[in-house]
């Protein structure tokens, strides 16, 4: 291939057969063996298609740049990867380090999230925020999202202390996906 | 780094009816272009110990040699300025020489090879170069339509130097007769962008009587990397 003018390489779907090849990183960040010096929370949900059917063969990655220091003993600090389960479900245990008041991270997402799936020709970037983050109103990212769609990025606290966040690929509930400038 | 808008037709269509499962899975709203300093300036930093012996030689993961045509695949990963994407994680996975994946859900009636699992990983070097040894994958049927056969391909997963460079793609082999019939390949509207996914045979990288060489360069999005290589 000759590509001297540096035109980008395009995307292709991960297809249905990523699991064996991607498993090493799933294991490396598994909740059961997570080493972190920060408090953790759980964000869980279901990945849905346009008919409201669960997507059971996807891969979800989460990146927690603020948690990298707290997770320095991990093989990939501040990173999670999980396949969705039979019911489209996923669960992410995330480190949430204390944020100093007024620091630039105020209102930052608890994780940057990437979605990959069979039938998804290009991965999709999104992000998840916690509804009880007192600095949510200061979020520079949420401020760029039309108000009517911000809820699609906010995880809701459940009675058991975990956070529920579903990802919708389509419908009126379609999650906001990003293209970073 | 800065991420220019991608030219129309370069990304595959998110809804491409000929590739049936896109219809209900591709987002319908355009991606929202936003300013966010962290995704365009930082990334994961995997520990060196993630790399295991033979991770970049897929022919040496079993008890014996796998069946099929042994190949070496190499190329450079650069950004849109042509600067090397250094020390960056790259994963590959693929079918075996008979077109069968080592995967529970692959029920294609072709043999598994007990000596070939078909996945590996590596880091790019200081010049952005990667290199791995494998077996040329076979084409396989995928039931999307009548006589739906995928052209032979190797899946690539790249993390880049900043988070927003993340890319998953597929590398194809030159002169595959299945190209005109494959809805996944043809979900990319731009002809030149499609052709950039086709590797080229390389006599230079061919290793004696052992294996044929294929070259596949990759350009990730992003300009204006800092001197740190980010």
Interface residues (C-beta under 8 A of the other chain):
Chain A: X1 X2 X3 X4 X6 X7 X8 X9 X10 X11 X12 X13 X14 X15 X16 X17 X18 X19 X20 X21 X22 X24 X28 X49 X50 X51 X53 X55 X57 X63 X65 X68 X74 X75 X76 X77 X78 X79 X108 X112 X114 X116 X117 X118 X119 X120 X121 X122 X123 X124 X125 X140 X141 X144 X145 X169 X170 X174 X175 X176 X177 X178 X179 X180 X181
Chain B: X2 X3 X5 X6 X10 X11 X12 X13 X14 X16 X19 X20 X21 X22 X23 X24 X25 X26 X27 X28 X29 X31 X32 X33 X34 X35 X36 X38 X39 X40 X42 X44 X45 X46 X47 X49 X50 X75 X78 X79 X80 X81 X82 X91 X92 X93 X95 X101 X102 X103 X104 X105 X106 X117 X118 X119 X120 X121 X153 X155 X157 X163 X164 X166 X167 X168 X169 X170 X184 X185 X187 X188 X190 X192 X193 X194 X196 X197 X198 X199 X200 X215 X216 X217 X218 X219 X220 X221
